Amino acid sequence: MSPIIVIGTGLAGFNLLKELRKLDQETPVILLTSDDGRNYSKPMLSTGFTKSKQADELAMGGPEQTATAFNATVRTGVTVTAIDRAAKEVVLGDERLAYSKLVLACGAEVFRPPLEGDGLDRVYTVNDLMDYARFREAVAGKKTVLITGGGLIGCEFANDLTNGGYQVHLVEPVGRCLPALLPEQASLAVSDALSKLGVVFHFGVFVQRVDQHGDGVRATLSDGSTVEADLVLSAVGLRPRIALAEAAGLETGRGIRVDRCLRTSDADIYALGDCAEVDGHVLLYVLPLMAAARALAKTLAGEETPVSYGVMPVSIKTPACPVVCMPPPAEVAGEWEFEIDGHHVKGLFRDAEGQLRGYALTGDACGERMKLNKELPALF
Ligand code: FAD
């Protein structure tokens, strides 16, 4: 019988294998990855300077350990170039591998906005352990980092690099940080705390050019001002990797569309993690992928199981001003109400019936998360 093939050894692929082996030790499983296949927790990448961790120290095990511990074949440094659904094979350049079931756990890719200039080789992104190793090497012995993007990843790195002794400039086109996750009052608490730590914010502008300047770069912003730094860390956003699925004719939207059983528009192909759009939800976080891995493992072991998302709050690792939030669904009308005490903000979003539909907590108010989670309706 052909094996189950999983594309991706990130948290989604790895946890699916781990959960599947609790239920089924025999069915052959092959994991394929274009990276080095080391097992690591991606959220740790944006706390590595605070904790003084090099890439090797963040790796929890190599691909051989995964293969042995979970009776699987792990092939690293291989890129799936196509899916032949009619033949039920994945294509790796000249090679073809047959599957019984295929799981897409291929993650999200970094969005790269168009930039001009001759300093683009000093613009880095960190979306996996290998990126992190390259960035650590590049930034060693340097002093100043310009971060583009003030979302979760940009703010976490701003805090982390500052803790690591770097001068950080952060450019965010929207006039405040974490605009997609927080209401303005909570954003202000975070940017204020990070400013006090030493982060210099450039709000309402974007980076147009990055040019070489001495040993570093000079970035030109959209208002004509310039910022000099040793290098740039681009954290503008992530997008689900859908190209492979799209080329194979699978249904895609923002992510690879799957039903609550994580099944794509092809009955033998599933998707989970950052690449997936689960019943309309694209959530690039760990909690949803863990729930999906548990459910999909059961389905693959023969017990059809829909995933249940419950409440999925987002924690932001900015120790200068910790954040936990549950953004209200876009289609829900309602109002925010706030209690603000310095950096400690409690924002509650209620709909017209008075039902809690979202929250934003910063500082000490984060302690209320458990109580509030119980009041929130499940996502599904
Ligand atoms: P990935 O880890 O991206 O894995 C994708 C895999 O697919 C890789 O193995 C890759 O090699 C492989 N692949 C892709 N295409 C191919 C191909 N064609 N052929 C072969 N292999 C392929 N979430 C939280 O919940 N809390 C946090 O605090 C948090 N912090 C974060 C901090 C940072 C810096 C980042 C970048 C993300 C953070 N996240 C956080 C998000 C979270 O880490 C991700 O949601 C999660 O790790 C995604 O896992 P994944 O397995 O879906 O994707």
Residues whose N, C-alpha, C, O or C-beta is under 5 A from the ligand:
A	BS01	FAD	I7 G8 T9 G10 L11 A12 G13 L32 T33 S34 D35 K42 P43 L45 S46 V78 T79 V80 A105 C106 G107 A108 V126 N127 I153 L272 G273 D274 C275 L284 Y285 V286 L287 S315
